[in-house]
Amino acid sequence: MENKQTIAVKVISPAATLKSISVGETRVIRSRDIKENIVRSTASRLARYGYTFYTRMCPEGVLVTRTQ
């Protein structure tokens, strides 16, 4: 039998990505990582839990600023 190594798969979580942004910080989320509609829907869903974000499009992807 062959000894096979397992490879850890990195799961991209939109909610965890947005939560990791500190207040007042702006980050670019590339469209190839997380699509714009997913970022916007996640931001509105997290607004129910007290997180507020300002999103806008840029050539690289989505600019996200955490306001609260």
Beta strands, then each sheet from edge to edge (+ up, - down):
strand 1: 26-30
strand 2: 53-58
strand 3: 61-66
sheet 1: 1+ 3- 2+
end
